[in-house]
Amino acid sequence: MCGARPSLVRPPSLPDAVWEAFKRAWGPLNASGLQRMAAAEEIARSVVSLATAEFSYMAGSTVLVGGAPFGGSPMNMPPGFPAG
C-alpha cells in the first residue's frame, strides 16, 4: 500500500451544511452509477443481509458495496475540500 488514503469519516466538528455539500460533490466524482455517497444504513443492510441464512453457502468472497462498477481506483476529492 502506498500513502494514506483519504477518509470519508465525518469529522465531529464539521458543520452539517459543509458535510452535505461534500457528499453532493463527492458522489459524481467517485460513484459513477448512482452519483451519490451511500447512506450508512445502505452499507449496514448489505452487511446484515450477508449474515442471513440466504447466504449460508457463501464463503471467501469479496462483496463490493459501492453503487457503481469501481474498485481499487483512487478516490477523487472534490475541489475545495481537504484530501484527508
C-alpha positions as CSV (number, residue, x, y, z in Angstrom):
1,M,0.0,0.0,0.0
2,C,1.3,3.4,-0.8
3,G,0.5,6.6,1.1
4,A,-2.5,7.3,3.3
5,R,-5.9,7.3,1.7
6,P,-8.5,10.0,2.4
7,S,-11.1,9.0,4.9
8,L,-14.8,9.5,4.5
9,V,-15.5,9.6,8.2
10,R,-17.1,12.9,9.0
11,P,-15.0,15.0,11.4
12,P,-17.2,15.7,14.5
13,S,-16.6,19.5,14.2
14,L,-17.7,19.7,10.6
15,P,-21.0,21.7,10.2
16,D,-23.9,19.9,8.6
17,A,-24.0,22.2,5.6
18,V,-20.4,21.6,4.7
19,W,-20.8,17.8,5.1
20,E,-23.9,17.8,2.8
21,A,-22.0,19.9,0.2
22,F,-19.1,17.5,0.4
23,K,-21.3,14.5,-0.2
24,R,-23.1,16.1,-3.1
25,A,-19.7,16.9,-4.7
26,W,-18.1,13.6,-3.9
27,G,-20.7,11.3,-5.5
28,P,-20.4,12.3,-9.1
29,L,-16.6,12.1,-8.9
30,N,-16.5,8.6,-7.3
31,A,-19.8,6.7,-7.8
32,S,-20.5,6.8,-11.5
33,G,-23.6,4.5,-11.2
34,L,-25.6,6.3,-8.6
35,Q,-23.8,9.6,-8.4
36,R,-24.1,9.8,-4.7
37,M,-22.4,8.7,-1.5
38,A,-24.0,5.8,0.3
39,A,-26.0,6.2,3.5
40,A,-24.7,4.3,6.5
41,E,-28.0,2.4,6.5
42,E,-27.3,1.1,3.0
43,I,-23.9,-0.3,3.9
44,A,-25.4,-1.8,7.1
45,R,-28.2,-3.5,5.2
46,S,-25.6,-5.1,2.9
47,V,-23.6,-6.5,5.8
48,V,-26.6,-7.8,7.7
49,S,-28.0,-9.4,4.5
50,L,-24.8,-11.4,4.0
51,A,-25.1,-12.7,7.6
52,T,-28.5,-14.3,6.9
53,A,-29.2,-17.9,6.0
54,E,-29.9,-16.8,2.5
55,F,-26.1,-16.5,2.0
56,S,-25.2,-19.5,4.2
57,Y,-23.0,-21.2,1.5
58,M,-21.1,-18.0,0.6
59,A,-17.5,-18.1,1.8
60,G,-14.3,-16.4,0.9
61,S,-15.9,-13.8,-1.2
62,T,-15.5,-10.0,-1.6
63,V,-18.7,-8.1,-2.0
64,L,-18.3,-4.6,-3.3
65,V,-21.0,-2.3,-2.0
66,G,-20.1,0.8,-4.0
67,G,-23.1,1.9,-6.0
68,A,-21.1,1.8,-9.2
69,P,-18.7,-0.5,-11.1
70,F,-15.5,0.6,-9.4
71,G,-12.9,-0.9,-7.2
72,G,-9.3,-0.2,-6.5
73,S,-9.5,3.2,-8.2
74,P,-8.1,6.2,-6.4
75,M,-10.6,8.4,-4.6
76,N,-11.2,11.7,-6.2
77,M,-11.7,14.5,-3.7
78,P,-13.9,17.5,-4.8
79,P,-12.0,20.8,-5.3
80,G,-12.0,23.0,-2.2
81,F,-12.3,20.1,0.3
82,P,-9.3,18.7,2.2
83,A,-7.8,15.4,0.9
84,G,-7.6,13.9,4.4
